[in-house]
Amino acid sequence: MSINKIALLTGGSRGLGRDMAINLSKKGIDVIFTYHTNEAAANEVISEIEQNGQKAKAFQLDTSNVGQFDAFFTNLSAYLTSTYGSPNFDFLINNAGTGVYKPFLETTEEQFDSMVNIHFKGVYFLSQKAVPLLNDGGRIVNISSGLTRFSFPNSSAYASAKGAVEVFSRYLAKELGHRKIAVNVVAPGAVGTDFGGGENKNNEQKVKAVASFTALGRMGKPKDIGGIVAFLCTDDAKWINGQRIEASGGIML
């Protein structure tokens, strides 16, 4: 059996997921993460985790495509068994995602489906397949968005799917409580990354607007989020369950 705890993180090659992966490794946790297309970025994250003294492994996965999940978990179980002697792991972080910034009246069915598939359906069924492999006493952290509490125009499909994940997370916390698995939501505010085409990094007008709406006076950065996710996977956070933790610098208070 492994001495180290093991985390499975979706979408770990860039942005918030990269910072989560690195912060998990700083807590002494080995990290398995998925990436969508950018293998080079995934390999950079592996190197950084290994420099922190932890094991790391990346698997390609489109988390919006439920049809890929069986093969993914077969490969994951084989890796875990060969590396650690058991197919089980401790923490699941559902982070992978992308954004659609379109007015409600212009949002297509295809765009709506893409948001639901990656942010809700994929999270729902990936968790369903992961839970049998999660150790008792483990944790699930689902990534949502500040946009479930406050409304900015042009995010209705994305925010609605994230709202579904928040409700789902409360049900998970209730239904997995008998196994002492805690389930929480981290809801970042606006963060300047490449997410959704880099809207929060490249749109100067939006960056200034977000700063003016935020008590701490700036746009969020990836490094503002990863440590919170890592904290939720430590013993210090064992009594936090069924909660939505917003990490937004105090936006729209």
HUQUI-V430867 format. One line per field, one symbol per residue. phi: phi as a letter, one per 40 degrees, with the letter a starting at -180 (. if undefined). burial: # if it has 16 or more other C-alpha atoms within 10 Angstrom, else .. A space follows every 10 residues. Layout:
phi=???
burial=???
This chain:
phi=.ccccbbbbc gbcafccccc dccdcccgbc bbbbbcbccc cccccddccc ccgbcaabbc acccbdcccc cccccccccc cccbgaccab bbbcbdiabb baddcbcccc cccccccccb dccccccdcc dccccdgcbb bbcbadccbb bbdgbccccc ccdccccdcc cddccbdccg ccbbbbbccc bcbcdfggdc bbcdccdccc dccbdcgacc bdccbdcccc dcbbccbccc agbbbcbbgg cfc
burial=....###### ########## ########## ######.... .#..##.### .#.####### ####.#..#. .##..##.## ...#..#### #######.## ##....#... ##.####### #######..# #.####.### ########.. ...####### ######.### .##..##..# ########## ###.#...## #.....#..# #.##...### ########## .###...#.. #########. #..
